[in-house]
Amino acid sequence: MNDTMGRYRAMTGHRLFWPAAVLVVMLAANTIYRPGFLSIELKDGHLYGSPIDILRLSAPLILVALGMTLVISTGGIDLSVGSVCAISGAIACMYISRQPDQDSLPVVLTALAMAMGVSLVLGTWNGVLVAVIGIQPIIATLILMVAGRGLAQLITQGQIITINSDPFRAIGLGHLLTLPLAIFIALAAALLVAAFTRRTALGMIIESVGGNAEASRLAGIRSGRVIFLAYVLSATCAAVAGFMMTANVSSADGNAVGLWVELDAILAVVIGGTSLAGGRFFLSGTILGALIIQTLTTTVYAMNISPQTSLLFKAVVVIAVCLIQAPAFRARFTRRRSSAPPPSPIADKPKEQVPA
């Protein structure tokens, strides 16, 4: 019995147990509401179904959340990722729309390279403001969040730029080995980030900077360079996510692409177990958090929840997930068996007879 309780406590104490349990509950609720929710079918050599759609649609969020994880682990935050998504998508679509042959692969690659270059400049801007000048991360990235959205609309001239390019559309809607290409792009990015942060000293250095930047500096770590690199990587991930978002609809809208994705990314990171105070980070938890958020969005649409209450519904679910992850919250509402206190030796001592 004690071994079983010990295993149960160890299992429920794992940082990924409760997020995974919430994901399973949401999938089960969708299946009860719509019995064919988990069905997957093969058409024309491609897999289709709600689970495949969840994976495909969560790919951009996974990319943004991976970069956000690195930034948050350094003790910072990046509110500009949504604007970077909009700018990268706007530049790529604008360049492709002005070419006579939009299906040309060199044209698409040139557009992607141009957009990626601008995104790296934006990441460098954030890195300089935070790591070199010393501006608070939330203020530094808020500047680009606001200005970047305006820059995206200037690039598109306030219009929705539509394109008809099969190579570019493949980034968001293409298939590889029966699965959407976006899934493989997100998987490759996750494996690449994991390889650099878990197979090298980079991950430990990032965590040490987030835990105590001054102590890391005294230990010989150049904290400024690490923080600078985190913001550049975050912008890179956001740029690729912007390509996916615009490729899904074959158009670029500077006002709508990547809108509020920074908030979803922060939620995914927090749900995954990474502290906003910096320090240790968990990439697998971030990916699971992104899947939870996308599943929640799919649930809202599948259950025909009205737009007026959908945001409130998502907020309640996210709060519930964060609360059940907190050990203090679980301990408060968990019944613990308390052993009876040992008898007091004073109480058991016989009273002395008082002589008459």
C-alpha positions as CSV (number, residue, x, y, z in Angstrom):
1,M,0.0,0.0,0.0
2,N,2.8,2.4,0.9
3,D,4.6,1.6,-2.4
4,T,1.4,2.3,-4.4
5,M,0.9,5.6,-2.6
6,G,4.5,6.5,-3.1
7,R,4.3,5.8,-6.8
8,Y,1.1,7.7,-7.1
9,R,2.6,10.7,-5.4
10,A,5.7,10.5,-7.6
11,M,3.5,10.3,-10.7
12,T,1.2,13.2,-9.8
13,G,4.2,15.2,-8.6
14,H,5.8,15.2,-12.0
15,R,5.6,18.6,-13.7
16,L,4.0,17.2,-16.9
17,F,1.4,15.0,-15.2
18,W,-1.3,17.6,-14.7
19,P,-0.9,19.3,-18.1
20,A,-1.1,15.9,-19.8
21,A,-4.1,15.0,-17.7
22,V,-5.9,18.2,-18.7
23,L,-5.1,17.5,-22.4
24,V,-6.5,14.0,-22.1
25,V,-9.7,15.4,-20.4
26,M,-10.2,17.9,-23.2
27,L,-9.8,15.3,-25.9
28,A,-12.2,13.0,-24.0
29,A,-14.7,15.9,-23.7
30,N,-14.5,16.6,-27.4
31,T,-14.9,12.9,-28.2
32,I,-18.0,12.7,-26.0
33,Y,-19.5,15.8,-27.6
34,R,-18.5,14.6,-31.1
35,P,-17.8,10.9,-31.3
36,G,-15.7,11.2,-34.5
37,F,-13.4,13.8,-33.1
38,L,-10.4,11.5,-32.8
39,S,-10.9,9.8,-36.1
40,I,-8.2,10.1,-38.7
41,E,-8.6,9.1,-42.4
42,L,-6.3,8.9,-45.4
43,K,-7.3,10.9,-48.5
44,D,-5.1,11.2,-51.6
45,G,-2.1,10.1,-49.5
46,H,-2.6,12.7,-46.8
47,L,-3.9,12.2,-43.3
48,Y,-6.9,14.3,-42.2
49,G,-8.7,14.6,-38.9
50,S,-9.1,16.8,-35.9
51,P,-5.9,15.5,-34.2
52,I,-3.9,16.3,-37.3
53,D,-5.5,19.8,-37.5
54,I,-4.5,20.4,-33.8
55,L,-0.9,19.4,-34.5
56,R,-0.8,21.5,-37.7
57,L,-2.4,24.6,-36.2
58,S,-0.3,24.4,-33.0
59,A,3.0,24.4,-35.0
60,P,3.3,28.3,-35.2
61,L,2.5,28.6,-31.5
62,I,5.1,25.9,-30.7
63,L,7.8,27.8,-32.6
64,V,7.0,31.1,-30.9
65,A,6.8,29.4,-27.5
66,L,10.2,27.8,-28.0
67,G,11.8,31.1,-28.4
68,M,9.8,32.6,-25.6
69,T,11.0,29.8,-23.3
70,L,14.6,30.8,-23.9
71,V,13.8,34.4,-23.2
72,I,11.8,33.8,-20.1
73,S,14.5,31.4,-18.7
74,T,16.9,34.4,-18.8
75,G,14.5,36.3,-16.6
76,G,13.1,38.4,-19.4
77,I,10.0,38.4,-21.6
78,D,9.4,39.2,-25.3
79,L,6.1,40.9,-26.1
80,S,7.1,41.7,-29.7
81,V,6.9,38.2,-31.2
82,G,3.4,38.8,-32.6
83,S,4.6,41.9,-34.4
84,V,7.7,40.0,-35.7
85,C,5.3,37.4,-37.1
86,A,3.4,40.1,-38.9
87,I,6.5,41.8,-40.3
88,S,8.1,38.6,-41.6
89,G,4.9,37.5,-43.3
90,A,4.2,40.9,-44.7
91,I,7.7,41.2,-46.3
92,A,7.6,37.7,-47.7
93,C,4.1,38.2,-49.2
94,M,4.9,41.7,-50.5
95,Y,8.0,40.5,-52.4
96,I,6.3,37.4,-53.8
97,S,3.2,39.5,-55.0
98,R,5.4,41.8,-57.1
99,Q,7.1,38.9,-59.0
100,P,5.8,37.8,-62.4
101,D,6.2,34.1,-61.5
102,Q,5.0,33.5,-57.9
103,D,5.5,29.8,-58.2
104,S,9.2,30.1,-58.7
105,L,11.2,28.5,-55.9
106,P,14.1,31.0,-56.1
107,V,11.6,33.8,-55.7
108,V,10.1,32.2,-52.6
109,L,13.5,31.5,-51.1
110,T,14.6,35.1,-51.7
111,A,11.4,36.3,-50.0
112,L,12.0,34.1,-47.0
113,A,15.7,35.2,-46.7
114,M,14.7,38.9,-46.8
115,A,12.0,38.4,-44.2
116,M,14.4,36.4,-42.0
117,G,17.1,39.0,-42.3
118,V,14.7,41.8,-41.1
119,S,13.5,39.6,-38.3
120,L,17.1,39.1,-37.1
121,V,17.6,42.8,-37.1
122,L,14.5,43.1,-34.9
123,G,15.8,40.5,-32.6
124,T,19.1,42.3,-32.4
125,W,17.2,45.5,-31.6
126,N,15.5,43.8,-28.6
127,G,18.8,42.3,-27.5
128,V,20.6,45.6,-27.6
129,L,17.9,47.4,-25.6
130,V,17.8,44.7,-22.9
131,A,21.4,43.3,-22.7
132,V,23.4,46.4,-23.7
133,I,21.4,49.5,-22.7
134,G,19.7,47.8,-19.8
135,I,16.1,48.6,-20.4
136,Q,13.5,46.4,-18.6
137,P,12.6,43.6,-21.0
138,I,8.8,44.2,-20.8
139,I,9.4,47.9,-21.8
140,A,12.0,47.2,-24.5
141,T,9.8,44.6,-26.2
142,L,6.7,46.6,-25.7
143,I,8.2,49.3,-27.9
144,L,8.7,46.8,-30.8
145,M,5.3,45.3,-30.1
146,V,3.6,48.6,-30.8
147,A,5.9,50.0,-33.4
148,G,6.3,46.6,-35.2
149,R,2.6,46.3,-35.7
150,G,2.6,49.7,-37.4
151,L,5.6,48.8,-39.5
152,A,3.8,45.7,-40.7
153,Q,0.9,47.8,-41.8
154,L,3.2,50.3,-43.5
155,I,4.8,47.4,-45.5
156,T,1.3,46.2,-46.6
157,Q,0.1,49.8,-47.0
158,G,-2.9,49.0,-44.8
159,Q,-4.1,46.3,-47.3
160,I,-4.3,42.6,-47.2
161,I,-1.7,41.3,-49.6
162,T,-2.8,38.1,-51.3
163,I,-0.5,35.8,-53.3
164,N,-0.9,32.6,-55.3
165,S,2.4,30.7,-54.7
166,D,2.3,27.0,-54.3
167,P,5.9,26.7,-52.8
168,F,5.1,29.4,-50.2
169,R,1.7,27.8,-49.4
170,A,3.4,24.5,-48.8
171,I,5.0,25.9,-45.6
172,G,1.6,26.0,-43.9
173,L,-0.5,23.6,-45.9
174,G,2.0,21.3,-47.6
175,H,2.4,17.6,-46.7
176,L,5.4,15.3,-46.2
177,L,5.1,11.6,-45.5
178,T,1.2,11.9,-45.2
179,L,1.6,14.5,-42.5
180,P,1.4,18.4,-42.7
181,L,4.8,19.9,-43.4
182,A,4.3,22.4,-40.6
183,I,4.5,19.6,-38.1
184,F,7.9,18.6,-39.3
185,I,9.1,22.2,-39.3
186,A,8.0,22.6,-35.6
187,L,9.5,19.2,-34.7
188,A,12.8,20.1,-36.4
189,A,12.9,23.4,-34.5
190,A,12.2,21.7,-31.2
191,L,14.9,19.1,-31.8
192,L,17.4,21.8,-32.8
193,V,16.7,23.9,-29.8
194,A,16.9,20.8,-27.5
195,A,20.2,19.7,-29.1
196,F,21.8,23.1,-28.5
197,T,20.4,23.6,-25.0
198,R,20.6,20.0,-23.6
199,R,23.5,18.5,-25.4
200,T,25.8,21.5,-24.9
201,A,26.5,23.9,-22.0
202,L,24.3,26.5,-23.6
203,G,21.2,25.4,-21.7
204,M,23.0,25.4,-18.3
205,I,24.4,28.8,-19.0
206,I,21.0,30.2,-19.9
207,E,19.5,28.8,-16.7
208,S,22.4,30.2,-14.6
209,V,21.9,33.6,-16.1
210,G,18.2,33.5,-15.4
211,G,18.8,32.3,-11.9
212,N,21.3,34.9,-11.0
213,A,22.8,37.1,-13.7
214,E,25.3,38.8,-11.4
215,A,26.6,35.6,-9.9
216,S,26.9,34.2,-13.5
217,R,28.9,37.2,-14.5
218,L,31.2,36.8,-11.5
219,A,31.7,33.2,-12.4
220,G,33.0,34.2,-15.9
221,I,29.8,33.9,-17.9
222,R,29.1,36.9,-20.2
223,S,25.4,37.3,-19.2
224,G,24.8,40.1,-21.7
225,R,25.7,37.9,-24.7
226,V,23.5,35.1,-23.5
227,I,20.5,37.4,-23.1
228,F,21.2,39.0,-26.5
229,L,21.3,35.6,-28.1
230,A,18.0,34.6,-26.5
231,Y,16.2,37.6,-28.0
232,V,17.7,36.9,-31.5
233,L,16.6,33.3,-31.3
234,S,13.1,34.3,-30.2
235,A,12.8,36.6,-33.2
236,T,14.0,33.8,-35.5
237,C,11.4,31.4,-34.2
238,A,8.7,34.1,-34.6
239,A,9.7,34.8,-38.2
240,V,9.2,31.1,-39.1
241,A,5.9,31.1,-37.3
242,G,4.9,34.2,-39.3
243,F,5.7,32.3,-42.6
244,M,3.3,29.5,-41.5
245,M,0.5,31.9,-40.5
246,T,0.6,33.8,-43.8
247,A,1.0,30.6,-45.8
248,N,-2.1,29.1,-44.2
249,V,-4.3,31.8,-45.8
250,S,-2.0,32.8,-48.7
251,S,-2.2,36.4,-47.6
252,A,-0.6,38.9,-45.2
253,D,-2.6,41.2,-42.9
254,G,-0.4,43.5,-40.9
255,N,-3.1,44.0,-38.3
256,A,-4.2,40.4,-37.8
257,V,-1.2,38.1,-38.3
258,G,0.2,37.0,-35.0
259,L,-2.2,39.1,-33.0
260,W,-1.9,38.2,-29.3
261,V,0.2,35.2,-30.0
262,E,2.7,36.5,-27.5
263,L,0.1,35.9,-24.7
264,D,-0.6,32.4,-25.9
265,A,3.2,31.7,-26.0
266,I,3.7,33.0,-22.5
267,L,0.8,30.8,-21.3
268,A,2.3,27.8,-23.0
269,V,5.6,28.4,-21.3
270,V,4.0,28.8,-17.9
271,I,1.8,25.7,-18.3
272,G,4.8,23.8,-19.2
273,G,6.4,24.5,-15.9
274,T,8.9,27.2,-16.6
275,S,8.9,30.0,-14.0
276,L,8.5,33.6,-15.2
277,A,11.2,34.5,-12.7
278,G,13.8,32.8,-14.9
279,G,16.1,29.8,-14.3
280,R,15.2,26.3,-15.2
281,F,13.2,25.8,-18.4
282,F,11.4,22.8,-19.9
283,L,11.0,22.5,-23.6
284,S,8.8,19.4,-23.5
285,G,6.5,21.2,-21.1
286,T,6.3,24.2,-23.5
287,I,5.3,22.0,-26.4
288,L,2.6,20.3,-24.2
289,G,1.4,23.7,-23.2
290,A,1.1,24.8,-26.8
291,L,-0.9,21.7,-27.6
292,I,-3.2,22.4,-24.7
293,I,-3.9,25.9,-25.9
294,Q,-4.6,24.9,-29.4
295,T,-6.8,22.0,-28.3
296,L,-8.7,24.5,-26.1
297,T,-9.2,26.7,-29.1
298,T,-10.4,23.8,-31.2
299,T,-12.8,22.8,-28.4
300,V,-14.3,26.3,-28.3
301,Y,-15.1,26.1,-32.0
302,A,-16.2,22.4,-31.9
303,M,-18.6,23.0,-29.1
304,N,-20.0,26.2,-30.7
305,I,-19.2,28.4,-27.8
306,S,-20.3,31.9,-28.5
307,P,-17.5,34.4,-29.3
308,Q,-18.7,36.5,-26.3
309,T,-17.8,33.8,-23.9
310,S,-15.0,32.0,-25.7
311,L,-12.2,34.1,-24.2
312,L,-13.7,33.8,-20.7
313,F,-13.9,30.0,-21.2
314,K,-10.3,29.8,-22.2
315,A,-9.2,32.0,-19.3
316,V,-11.1,29.7,-16.8
317,V,-9.4,26.6,-18.2
318,V,-6.0,28.1,-18.2
319,I,-6.4,29.3,-14.6
320,A,-7.5,25.8,-13.6
321,V,-4.5,24.2,-15.3
322,C,-2.1,26.6,-13.5
323,L,-3.7,26.0,-10.2
324,I,-3.7,22.2,-10.2
325,Q,0.0,22.4,-11.2
326,A,0.9,24.4,-8.1
327,P,2.0,22.1,-5.3
328,A,0.8,24.5,-2.6
329,F,-2.7,24.6,-4.1
330,R,-2.8,20.8,-4.3
331,A,-1.5,20.4,-0.8
332,R,-4.2,22.7,0.6
333,F,-7.0,20.6,-0.9
334,T,-5.5,17.2,-0.5
335,R,-6.5,15.2,2.6
336,R,-3.5,13.9,4.4
337,R,-3.6,11.2,7.0
338,S,-2.3,12.5,10.2
339,S,-1.1,10.0,12.8
340,A,-2.4,10.4,16.3
341,P,-0.1,12.3,18.6
342,P,1.8,10.1,21.2
343,P,0.3,10.2,24.7
344,S,1.8,12.8,26.9
345,P,4.0,11.4,29.7
346,I,2.7,14.0,32.1
347,A,-0.9,13.1,31.4
348,D,-0.3,9.4,32.0
349,K,1.6,9.9,35.2
350,P,-0.5,8.8,38.2
351,K,-1.4,11.5,40.6
352,E,0.4,11.5,43.9
353,Q,-1.7,10.9,46.9
354,V,-1.9,13.8,49.2
355,P,-1.7,12.8,52.9
356,A,-4.7,13.8,54.9
